[in-house]
Every structure is written in C-alpha cells, then in structure tokens.
Amino acid sequence: MKAPDVKGMRYSVIGGARSGIAVARLLKQRGADVFLSDSAPAEKMVAAARLLHDAGIQAEFGLNSGRILEADTIVLSPGVPDEIPVVREALKAGVPVVSEIEVASWFCPAPIIAVTGTNGKTTTTTLIGRMFSDAKRQSVVGGNIGTAFSQIIEGIDASGTAILEVSSFQLDHIQQFRPGVSVILNITPDHLDRYDHSFEKYTKSKARIFENQGSGDAVVYNHDDSVTRSIVEREIDPAVKKLPFSSSGLLDVGAFLLDGNLVINLDGRSSNVVPVTEVKIKGMHNLQNAMAASLASAAMGIPVESIGVTLKTFPGVEHRLEPVREHQGVSYVNDSKATNVDSVWYALQSFASSPIVLLLGGRDKGNDYERLLPLVKQHVKSIIAIGESADKVVSAFAGTVPVQSAASMKEAVRMAAKEAVRGDVVLLSPACASFDWFENYEHRGRVFKEEVEAL
C-alpha cells in the first residue's frame, strides 16, 4: 500500500488514551496538522496533555467540541463509540472517519498478521510473536494488545512482520487496512451494547478483517465455529488462500488433530508439529489458539520444527487462566481477561475436575448467562457476584448454586476463601468489562492477585 501524503492535511483525533496519542504523534511526524479531543476531565489527562504539548499537538479535554469537524479526516480511538454526537455529525456531513489501525497501516513497511475473534486474541497474537522470536525472525507485536499499532511503526522495516491483535472496534472504520494473513478465531456474542444489540452487526464488523485481502493473502479461520466458517467461505475473495483449523475433524488443508498430534497440511505437504500432550498451554480452546498461531506462522515461512518447540515452551499470557497461588490447598486463578460469557464457558471447562468458587460480574455488555447454567450446575459450588452487574448475576444463578454479592474485590476474595476448601479452585472469570471498579481488565487482575497474596 502506498502511504497517502498527509502533509498539511488536517486530522482530528478523538480519544486521548494510548492509541489516540500514538496516532496523533504519527500523523504529526508525517507533517499533518493534528488536533486531539478527549471528553475526560483535564485533571485526569495531565500525562496525555504533556505528551501532546511536547509533540506540538493542540488538544482539548473535558468536551468534544465542534472544532473536531474542522478537519479533512477524523481518526477514532477504539474506545470511542460511533454514537457520540460529534461522530454522528461527522458521518452525516460526509467527513471521512477512520480508525487508528487504518492510519497506522498507511505507513507500515512490513507485512501484517492480524488476529481477531471474540476469544483467544491475546493468547494467539502473543504466541505468534513468540514463534517469530524463537525462529529469529524480526517482528513487532501490538494493536489491541499493549502497544498501539501507530507506536510500533518506527520499530520495523520491510524485512519484518507486524503482528496485531485487532478488535471489532478497530475494524469498524478501516478503508484500506489489508493484512497479509488474517486470523478469525471465533465469533460469539460480545460487545453487543456497541452494536445495537445485533449479533449480525457484530459479526459483520469482525469479517471486515479480510475485506481488502486478495491474491497472495491468506485467512486462517476456525472451521469448527459455524458462524466463522460460514462468513469466511461465503464472503472471502476467492483469490485468498483459505487455511481452516479444526479440533474435531480431519481437513484436506489447514491444521487438525491426528493420532494425538497437531498436524499442519500446507501446499500439499503434511507435517506433525507437536504431540498434543506436549503443548504447554492447556485446554481445548488453547489447542485451537495453538493451531491458529501455527498456521499463521507457517504461512509466513516460520519452520514447522521451530513452531513445535515454541508450543512446548509457551506458558500463556497474564490474566488468562493465570495461576496465582495455592493457599491452604485452594488454587487461585486469575482469568480477568474473560470479559464475555463464552470466555467463562471455556474457563469452567478447564477446571472440570475441581469444584469452583466463581467470581463473576462487572460492567455488563448485554450478557445472557443461560449458556453457562449446565456447566455451573456441574462444576461450580458457589458464586460471588461483583461489580455493577452483581444483581443480574444473583438473579441469573439464584436457585442453581449459592450466590452472594461482594462490595469490593477485597471482600470478594475473602468471601471466596471462606467458601473454598482443600482441592477447590477460586476463579476470577467475570464475563464482564472492568470499567465499573477498575481502569481495565489488567488492573482488575492485578488487584485480584494482590488480594489473594494478602490472604
């Protein structure tokens, strides 16, 4: 892709968190006239204001004024919804609105691997990065995971690879964003509060990851997930190489399980990657993540032998089924990144052999807990309801298992410790966003771990 000439063009960036600041600075470095707006109070944006001032970027805080519309293009941070008045007004007036990853892609000299899906994005993206690192291949990892895409542009050249976790919010306003390899892990209901409670709209947003792909590109997708399989096979450009993965059946091409091995079949060549029992990250969902990462890496030339070594040693990521501590015979597990019902479903399956005390709740995103009822009946001995959605959690599970509410994470951990006995698991797997009590899911996970260590 040839980068557009942004010199002298006016860009308004909405959102002053990591992505917003990074894309504002990137555009400024390329000669654009940049203005940033964030509705958060100025006293909460002191660090951001300092960074922007040092970069020579004008900014406003505490409001989203009409000045935003005095631009040739508006750039949205992923946390900013389309529903805010200034964005609606811009769209109505025909002012182009693009996402941060769209702008960053204009200036990225390297091929892109982009990973999306409702669950497993962070584990899979991190694992691909580790596969490249172990194979001594230059790469950078970012996007929705840790470092904004706009921030990592300067750290890579055409010989490397940009490995990105990409959310539906980041895909909502792409125009030319084109990964060489796109990965769709699964599509299940999540963030429906941002999509008019329409699963169809959410699905279409995820599918945008491959809308600009063509000849020479590849899409890795979950053949076992009917929604994902249907949308890829129905809408993908026929010139794009389709690389499915399956944990439940054999495939002519892609990744699958055979005789206890994870197998990849690419370009007519079948290779045993690793025995399933030697994959370090556990659980069927992580095995699917491992297959997706293996396919994406192999498609970019990482040797199968090196991929197998990585799968034997990769320990997983923080806040995703992360063992914290064993105390008085009780295991404490931090799954703070489980921000939807499907993530909790996988987590409960991962501890099927142990009774679970489950910490559940937060800022609800339109959750339907009915899917969890069979697993809760089978594996959960009690639930501690937390956060804004505590009453909804109590209502959903009352009569199924004992449920009680906690007013803080400290209280929740202590209540769970009283409920649990030797051999039990205390599992923080909230199924909700964290923005009621915490800054983000990482903050929630850290506080949980601190309270567990304090027992």
N, C-alpha and C positions, 0 to 999 in steps of 0.2 A: 504494500500500500504506500502510495506517495503521500507524505505528510502535507496537509494544506498550509498555505502561507498565512499565518495568523498575525504577522507583524502589522501593528497599527489597528487591528480589529478589536472591537470592544466585546469583552466577555464578562458576564455577571455570574458569579459562583454562589449558590445558595447552600449554606451549611459550612460551619467552621470547625468541624472535627478533623480527624486525620486525612480523610480523602479530600475534603474541601480545601484544606490548606495546601496539600500536596499538589493538587491540580492547578490551584491559583498560582503557586510558585512556578510550576512547569510552564504555564502559559506566559507568565511574566518573563521568564528566561528566554522564551522564544519571541519576545518582542510585542506581545499583546498588551492592550490596555485593560487591566483587570480590576474588578470591584467585587468584594465579597460581602455577603449579608448573612447574618445569623440571628434568629429571634431570641436566643438565650440572653439573659441579662449580662451587661458588660462586666459586672463583678465576677461572673463565672467564666469569662473569656479572656482573662488577663494574659495568660500564656499565649493564646492564639493571637491576640492583638499585638503582642510584642513580636512574634514571628512575622506577621504580615507587615508591620511597620518596618522591620529590618529589611524586608524584601521590597519595600517601596509600593506596597499594595494598599489601596484605600479600602476601608471596611466600615460597616455599621453593625451595631449589636442592639438587641432588645426589640427589634422590629424587622419586618421585611418591607421596605418602602418601595414606592414607585420608581425609584432610581434603578432598580433591578431591570426594569423594562427598557432602559436606555442602553440597550446592548444589541449587538448583531447576533449573539448566541448566548443562551443561558445554560449553565452547567449545574446539574443536580448532584449533590451528595446522596449516597444510597439511603440515608436515614430520613430524607425529606420526601413526604408523600405528594403525589400529584394534586391532592385535594386542597392544598393551601391556596388562598385566593390569588396570590401573585403568579403562581404557576398556571392556574386555570386561565387567568387573564392573558398570560403569555401565549398559551396554546391557542386561545381564541383569536388572538391578534396575529397568529402565524409566525411568532418569533421562534426560531429553532430551539428546542430543548434537548440537550444530550446528557448522557451520563459521564461520570468521571472515567470509567474504563474505556469509553468511546474515545475521549480526548487522548488518554494515555496511549491508546493503540495507534494513533496517528504518528507518534514519534518513536514507537518501539522498533528497533532494528532487527530484533530476533523473532524466530517463530514462537507461537504461543500454544501452550496446552491449557485449556480452560475447563475447569471441573465444576459442574453444578449438580443439583439434586436436593431433595428435601432433607435427606440424612446421609451422613458419611463424607461430606465435602472436605472437612478439615483433615480427617484421617487420611483420605485418599490423596489430597493435594500434598500434604506433608510427606506421605510415603513416596509419591513420585519424585519429590525433591530429594529425598534420601537416596532413591535409586540412581538419580543422576549424579549425586555427590559420590556415592560408592563406586560408580563407574568412571569417576574422574572427568565428568562432563560439566562444562560451565553452565550454570543456571542460576536464576533468582526465583524466589517463591514469595508470592504476595497476593494482592487483591483483597478479598473479604477476610483474609487470614492475616492478621498482624500488620503488615506494611502495605500501604496503598500502592496500586499499580503505578500511579504517577510518580511515586517516590523512588521506585526501583529502576526507572528508565535509564538513568545515568550509570547504573552499575552493570550494564550488559551490552554486548555488541552482537553483530550478526552471527557470530560463531556459537553463541549461547542459546538458551531457551528460557522463555518466561513462563513460569508455571503458576497458574492463577486459580484461586478459589473464587467462584463467581456466584452471587446471589441473584434471585429473581429481580430484586430492586435494581441491581446494577445492569441487568439486561433490559429493563423497561424502556430505556431511551438510547439504545445503540442505533447506529446508522450503518457503519462500515465495519464494525468490530468483527474480525474473522480469525478464529483460531485455526492453526494447522491440524490440531487434534482437539475435538470437543468430547467431553465425557458427561453423560447423564446417568447418574447412579440410580435414581428412583424418583417418582413423583407421587406424593401423597398429600392430603390436605394440610396446609400450613399457611400462616400469614394471610388468611382469608379476610381478615379485617382490612387489609390494604387492597383487596381485590373484590370489593362489593360482595363479599361472602360467596364468590363464584369460583368453584374449583376449575371450571373451564378457563376463566381468565388467568388464573394462576398457572395452569398447565401451558397455556399459550406463551406466557412470559418465560417459562423455563425453556420452551422449544426455540426461543429466539437465539439460543447459543449457536445453533447451526444454520441460521437463515442465510448467512453470507458465505457459507462454505461451498466449495466447488471442486473441480478436478484437482487431484493431488492432496486433498484433505481427507481426514478420517473422522468418524464418530464412533466412540465407544459407548455402548449402552446396555442396560440391564434387560436381557431377554426374558427374565422371569417376571418382570413387572409389566403387566398388561398395558397400563397407561403409557409407560415409557416406550415399550416396543411398538405400540400402535402409532404413536405420534411420529416416531423416527421413521418407521417403514412406510408411513403414509405421506409424509411431508418432506423428507430429505431429498435434496438434489440427487438424481441417480448417479451422477459422476462422483459423489462422495463415497469413499470406501466404508462399508458398514462392518463394525467389529463388535459383535454381541458377546456377552458373558452370561454364564448360567451355572448355578449351583445345583440344579435339579435335572439336567439332561445333557446329552451329547450334542455338539454343534459341528457343522462342517467347517466353520471358520470362527475364530474368536478364542475365548477361554472357557474351560469347563473342567469338571472333575472326572477322573477315570482311574480306576484301580487304586484309589487312595492318594492320587497325585493331582496337583494343579497343573493342567495342561494348556499350552497355547498352540493354536494352529494358525499360522500366518503364511500367506503366499505359498500354500500347498505343503508347508513343512510343519510337522507336529513335534513339539518339544515338551518333555516333562520338566516343569520349572522347579517344583519342590514337593515333597510329601506333605499332605495336609497337616499331619500331626506335628510337623516342624515349623509351621507358620506361627510366629511368636504371638501376634495379636489374635485373641480368641473370640469365638462366637461366629455364627453363620453370617451375620451382617458384615463382620470384619473380613471374612473369607471373600465375600463379594467385593468389598473395597480392595482387597489384595488382587483379585482378578482384574478389576478395572485399572488399577495402577500398573499392573504388569503389562496389560495390553497397550495402554497409552505409552508407556516407556519403550516397549518393544517396537511399537510403530514409529518411534523416533530414533530407533537404532541402538538402544541400550541392549547389550548382550543378555540372552536368557540366563546364562550362568551367573552373571552378576546380579540379576533380578532375584534369583533364588537365594543368594547369600543375604541380600537385604531383607527378604521376607523372614529369614531365620533369626534376624537380629533386631528388627524394628520393634520398639516397645510400645508404640501407640502415642497418643497425644494427651496433654494435660486437660483435665476437666471432661474427659470422655471415658467413662468406666475406669477412672483412675483410682487404684488402691491408695488409701490414705494411711490407714493404721489398723492394727489389730489390738484391741483393748479388752481385757478380761474375756478373751475368747470370741469377741464380736468383731467382725470385719466392717470397716467403714469405707464407703466407696463414693467418690465424687464424680457424678455424671451431670454436672451443672450445664453442660452444653446440650443436654436433652431438652430442647425448647418446644417440642411438639409431641403429640400423643404417640406417633409412630416410633420416635426415639425411645420412649419409655417402654413400648412394647418389646423392642429389641433388648433393652436392658433387663427387663424381667425374665426374658428367656435365658439370658446369660447366667443367671443365678438360680436356675431351676432346681438345683439340688439343696438349696438353703432357704429357710424361712426368711422373709424380708420385712423389715420395717422401712416403709417408703415415705420420704419427704417429698410432697407433691404440691405444686401451686406457684403462683407468681402473677404476672400480668397476663391475663387470658387473651388468646388470639382467636377465639371462636371454637374452642375445643369441644369435641364430642368424645366423652370418656367411655362410651359403650364398648368400643373395641378392646378396652383394657379389662373389662369385667371378668372374662373367663380366666385370664392369667392372674388377676388379682385374687380371685377365689382360690386358685390353685397354689399360689406361691407367696402371697402377702399376708402377714399375720396382723398388721395394723398400719394405718396411715396417719401421718402428721401433716395436716394441711397448713400451708404457709402462704403469705403474701395476699395481694388484693383478691385473688380468686378463692380464698380459703372456704368461704361459704358455699361456692359452687362445688368445690371438691367434696366437702362434707355431704352436700345434697346428693352428689353423684354416687357416692360409695356407702352411705349410711344403709345399714341392713345387709351389706355384703361382708364388710370387715369392720372392726372397731376403728373409728375416725375421731381425732381430736385436733383442735386448732392451736397454733402457737403464734405468739405476738412478735417473735424475733427469731433469727437463726440460732442465737444462743439458747433460747428456750426450746426450740425445736430439737436441737441436738441433745439437750439434757432429757427431754421427754422421750426421745428415741432410745437413749442409753438406759433409761428405766424400763422400757418395754422389751428390749432385746436381752436374750440370754445366750450363753455359750453356743456357738455354731450358727448364730443368726448373722444376717447382713443388714447393716443400716445403709440405705441407699438414697442419696440425694439425686433424684431424677425428676425434675419439676414439671415437665411438659408445657412450660410457660416461659414467656420472656421475663427478664430480670429487672425491668426498669421501674418497678414499684419500690423495692427496697434497695436496689443496687445500681451501680453505674452500667454494668454489663454482666454477661454470664461469667466472665473471668473473675470479676470482683465477688460475685456470689460464691463461686467455687473456692476462692481464697478464704473468704470468711468462714465457710463451712469447715475447711481444713483447719483453720485456726481454732475454731471451737472444739473440733474433735481432738486436736493436740492438747487442748486445755483440760480435757476430762481427767 
